[in-house]
Amino acid sequence: LFTTLLLFCEPTRPANLWMEFWHHICDDLSRWLQTMGHNPTEEDVYNYSL
């Protein structure tokens, strides 16, 4: 989703957009990591999403 926004919407401050919404964009990633047997911290999810 974020890549689509970058490619087609051309935000003026993509880093600010990412920092504000990364948690919402990656909430499914946290659940996926949990189903894979991990207990990810917020930092783990952030790093994995990059």
Distance bins in CASP14 RR format, pairs under 12 A and 6 or more apart:
PFRMAT RR
TARGET T0000
AUTHOR 0000-0000-0000
RMODE 2
METHOD distances of the structure
MODEL  1
1 7 0 0 0 0 0 1 0 0 0 0 0
1 8 0 0 0 0 0 1 0 0 0 0 0
1 9 0 0 0 0 0 1 0 0 0 0 0
1 17 0 0 0 0 0 1 0 0 0 0 0
1 18 0 0 0 0 0 1 0 0 0 0 0
1 21 0 0 0 0 1 0 0 0 0 0 0
1 22 0 0 0 0 0 1 0 0 0 0 0
1 24 0 0 0 0 1 0 0 0 0 0 0
1 25 1 0 1 0 0 0 0 0 0 0 0
1 26 0 0 0 0 1 0 0 0 0 0 0
1 27 0 0 0 0 0 1 0 0 0 0 0
1 28 0 0 0 0 0 1 0 0 0 0 0
1 29 0 0 0 0 0 1 0 0 0 0 0
1 49 0 0 0 0 0 1 0 0 0 0 0
2 8 0 0 0 0 0 1 0 0 0 0 0
2 9 0 0 0 0 0 1 0 0 0 0 0
2 11 0 0 0 0 1 0 0 0 0 0 0
2 14 0 0 0 0 1 0 0 0 0 0 0
2 15 0 0 0 0 0 1 0 0 0 0 0
2 17 1 0 0 1 0 0 0 0 0 0 0
2 18 1 0 0 1 0 0 0 0 0 0 0
2 19 0 0 0 0 0 1 0 0 0 0 0
2 20 0 0 0 0 0 1 0 0 0 0 0
2 21 1 0 0 1 0 0 0 0 0 0 0
2 22 0 0 0 0 1 0 0 0 0 0 0
2 24 0 0 0 0 0 1 0 0 0 0 0
2 25 1 0 1 0 0 0 0 0 0 0 0
2 26 0 0 0 0 1 0 0 0 0 0 0
2 29 0 0 0 0 0 1 0 0 0 0 0
2 49 0 0 0 0 1 0 0 0 0 0 0
2 50 0 0 0 0 0 1 0 0 0 0 0
3 9 0 0 0 0 0 1 0 0 0 0 0
3 11 0 0 0 0 0 1 0 0 0 0 0
3 14 0 0 0 0 0 1 0 0 0 0 0
3 18 0 0 0 0 0 1 0 0 0 0 0
3 25 0 0 0 0 0 1 0 0 0 0 0
3 49 0 0 0 0 0 1 0 0 0 0 0
4 10 0 0 0 0 0 1 0 0 0 0 0
4 11 0 0 0 0 0 1 0 0 0 0 0
4 25 0 0 0 0 0 1 0 0 0 0 0
5 11 1 0 0 1 0 0 0 0 0 0 0
5 12 0 0 0 0 0 1 0 0 0 0 0
5 13 0 0 0 0 0 1 0 0 0 0 0
5 14 1 0 0 1 0 0 0 0 0 0 0
5 17 1 0 0 1 0 0 0 0 0 0 0
5 18 0 0 0 0 1 0 0 0 0 0 0
5 21 0 0 0 0 1 0 0 0 0 0 0
5 25 0 0 0 0 1 0 0 0 0 0 0
6 12 0 0 0 0 0 1 0 0 0 0 0
6 13 0 0 0 0 0 1 0 0 0 0 0
6 14 1 0 1 0 0 0 0 0 0 0 0
6 15 0 0 0 0 0 1 0 0 0 0 0
6 17 0 0 0 0 1 0 0 0 0 0 0
6 18 0 0 0 0 1 0 0 0 0 0 0
6 25 0 0 0 0 0 1 0 0 0 0 0
7 14 0 0 0 0 0 1 0 0 0 0 0
9 17 0 0 0 0 1 0 0 0 0 0 0
10 17 0 0 0 0 0 1 0 0 0 0 0
11 17 1 0 1 0 0 0 0 0 0 0 0
11 18 0 0 0 0 1 0 0 0 0 0 0
11 20 0 0 0 0 0 1 0 0 0 0 0
11 21 0 0 0 0 0 1 0 0 0 0 0
13 19 0 0 0 0 1 0 0 0 0 0 0
13 20 0 0 0 0 1 0 0 0 0 0 0
14 20 0 0 0 0 0 1 0 0 0 0 0
14 21 0 0 0 0 0 1 0 0 0 0 0
14 22 0 0 0 0 0 1 0 0 0 0 0
15 21 0 0 0 0 0 1 0 0 0 0 0
15 22 0 0 0 0 0 1 0 0 0 0 0
15 50 0 0 0 0 0 1 0 0 0 0 0
16 22 0 0 0 0 0 1 0 0 0 0 0
17 24 0 0 0 0 0 1 0 0 0 0 0
17 25 0 0 0 0 1 0 0 0 0 0 0
18 24 0 0 0 0 0 1 0 0 0 0 0
18 25 0 0 0 0 1 0 0 0 0 0 0
18 26 0 0 0 0 0 1 0 0 0 0 0
18 46 0 0 0 0 0 1 0 0 0 0 0
18 49 0 0 0 0 1 0 0 0 0 0 0
18 50 0 0 0 0 1 0 0 0 0 0 0
19 25 0 0 0 0 0 1 0 0 0 0 0
19 46 0 0 0 0 1 0 0 0 0 0 0
19 49 0 0 0 0 0 1 0 0 0 0 0
19 50 0 0 0 0 0 1 0 0 0 0 0
21 27 0 0 0 0 0 1 0 0 0 0 0
21 49 0 0 0 0 0 1 0 0 0 0 0
22 29 0 0 0 0 1 0 0 0 0 0 0
22 30 0 0 0 0 0 1 0 0 0 0 0
22 42 0 0 0 0 0 1 0 0 0 0 0
22 43 0 0 0 0 0 1 0 0 0 0 0
22 45 0 0 0 0 1 0 0 0 0 0 0
22 46 1 0 0 1 0 0 0 0 0 0 0
22 47 0 0 0 0 0 1 0 0 0 0 0
22 48 0 0 0 0 0 1 0 0 0 0 0
22 49 1 0 0 1 0 0 0 0 0 0 0
22 50 0 0 0 0 1 0 0 0 0 0 0
23 29 0 0 0 0 0 1 0 0 0 0 0
23 30 0 0 0 0 1 0 0 0 0 0 0
23 42 1 0 0 1 0 0 0 0 0 0 0
23 43 0 0 0 0 0 1 0 0 0 0 0
23 45 0 0 0 0 1 0 0 0 0 0 0
23 46 0 0 0 0 1 0 0 0 0 0 0
23 49 0 0 0 0 1 0 0 0 0 0 0
24 30 0 0 0 0 0 1 0 0 0 0 0
24 45 0 0 0 0 0 1 0 0 0 0 0
24 49 0 0 0 0 0 1 0 0 0 0 0
25 45 0 0 0 0 0 1 0 0 0 0 0
25 46 0 0 0 0 0 1 0 0 0 0 0
25 49 1 0 0 1 0 0 0 0 0 0 0
25 50 0 0 0 0 0 1 0 0 0 0 0
26 32 0 0 0 0 1 0 0 0 0 0 0
26 33 0 0 0 0 1 0 0 0 0 0 0
26 40 0 0 0 0 0 1 0 0 0 0 0
26 42 0 0 0 0 1 0 0 0 0 0 0
26 43 0 0 0 0 0 1 0 0 0 0 0
26 44 0 0 0 0 0 1 0 0 0 0 0
26 45 1 0 1 0 0 0 0 0 0 0 0
26 46 1 0 0 1 0 0 0 0 0 0 0
26 47 0 0 0 0 0 1 0 0 0 0 0
26 48 1 0 0 1 0 0 0 0 0 0 0
26 49 1 0 1 0 0 0 0 0 0 0 0
26 50 0 0 0 0 1 0 0 0 0 0 0
27 33 0 0 0 0 0 1 0 0 0 0 0
27 34 0 0 0 0 0 1 0 0 0 0 0
27 40 0 0 0 0 0 1 0 0 0 0 0
27 42 0 0 0 0 0 1 0 0 0 0 0
27 45 0 0 0 0 1 0 0 0 0 0 0
27 46 0 0 0 0 0 1 0 0 0 0 0
27 49 0 0 0 0 0 1 0 0 0 0 0
28 34 0 0 0 0 0 1 0 0 0 0 0
28 35 0 0 0 0 0 1 0 0 0 0 0
28 45 0 0 0 0 0 1 0 0 0 0 0
28 48 0 0 0 0 0 1 0 0 0 0 0
28 49 0 0 0 0 0 1 0 0 0 0 0
29 35 0 0 0 0 0 1 0 0 0 0 0
29 36 0 0 0 0 0 1 0 0 0 0 0
29 38 0 0 0 0 0 1 0 0 0 0 0
29 40 0 0 0 0 1 0 0 0 0 0 0
29 42 0 0 0 0 0 1 0 0 0 0 0
29 44 0 0 0 0 1 0 0 0 0 0 0
29 45 1 0 1 0 0 0 0 0 0 0 0
29 46 0 0 0 0 1 0 0 0 0 0 0
29 47 0 0 0 0 0 1 0 0 0 0 0
29 48 1 0 0 1 0 0 0 0 0 0 0
29 49 1 0 1 0 0 0 0 0 0 0 0
29 50 0 0 0 0 0 1 0 0 0 0 0
30 36 0 0 0 0 0 1 0 0 0 0 0
30 38 0 0 0 0 1 0 0 0 0 0 0
30 39 0 0 0 0 0 1 0 0 0 0 0
30 40 1 0 1 0 0 0 0 0 0 0 0
30 41 0 0 0 0 1 0 0 0 0 0 0
30 42 0 0 0 0 1 0 0 0 0 0 0
30 43 0 0 0 0 0 1 0 0 0 0 0
30 44 0 0 0 0 1 0 0 0 0 0 0
30 45 1 0 1 0 0 0 0 0 0 0 0
30 46 0 0 0 0 1 0 0 0 0 0 0
30 48 0 0 0 0 1 0 0 0 0 0 0
30 49 0 0 0 0 1 0 0 0 0 0 0
31 37 0 0 0 0 0 1 0 0 0 0 0
31 38 0 0 0 0 0 1 0 0 0 0 0
31 40 0 0 0 0 1 0 0 0 0 0 0
31 45 0 0 0 0 1 0 0 0 0 0 0
32 38 0 0 0 0 1 0 0 0 0 0 0
32 40 0 0 0 0 1 0 0 0 0 0 0
32 45 0 0 0 0 1 0 0 0 0 0 0
32 48 0 0 0 0 1 0 0 0 0 0 0
32 49 0 0 0 0 0 1 0 0 0 0 0
33 39 0 0 0 0 1 0 0 0 0 0 0
33 40 1 0 1 0 0 0 0 0 0 0 0
33 41 0 0 0 0 0 1 0 0 0 0 0
33 42 0 0 0 0 0 1 0 0 0 0 0
33 44 1 0 0 1 0 0 0 0 0 0 0
33 45 1 0 0 1 0 0 0 0 0 0 0
33 46 0 0 0 0 0 1 0 0 0 0 0
33 47 0 0 0 0 0 1 0 0 0 0 0
33 48 1 0 0 1 0 0 0 0 0 0 0
33 49 0 0 0 0 0 1 0 0 0 0 0
34 40 1 0 0 1 0 0 0 0 0 0 0
34 41 0 0 0 0 0 1 0 0 0 0 0
34 44 0 0 0 0 0 1 0 0 0 0 0
34 45 0 0 0 0 0 1 0 0 0 0 0
36 44 0 0 0 0 0 1 0 0 0 0 0
36 48 0 0 0 0 0 1 0 0 0 0 0
38 44 1 0 0 1 0 0 0 0 0 0 0
38 45 0 0 0 0 1 0 0 0 0 0 0
38 48 0 0 0 0 1 0 0 0 0 0 0
39 45 0 0 0 0 0 1 0 0 0 0 0
40 46 0 0 0 0 1 0 0 0 0 0 0
40 47 0 0 0 0 1 0 0 0 0 0 0
40 48 1 0 0 1 0 0 0 0 0 0 0
40 49 0 0 0 0 0 1 0 0 0 0 0
41 47 0 0 0 0 1 0 0 0 0 0 0
41 48 0 0 0 0 0 1 0 0 0 0 0
42 48 0 0 0 0 0 1 0 0 0 0 0
42 49 0 0 0 0 0 1 0 0 0 0 0
43 49 0 0 0 0 0 1 0 0 0 0 0
43 50 0 0 0 0 0 1 0 0 0 0 0
44 50 0 0 0 0 0 1 0 0 0 0 0
END
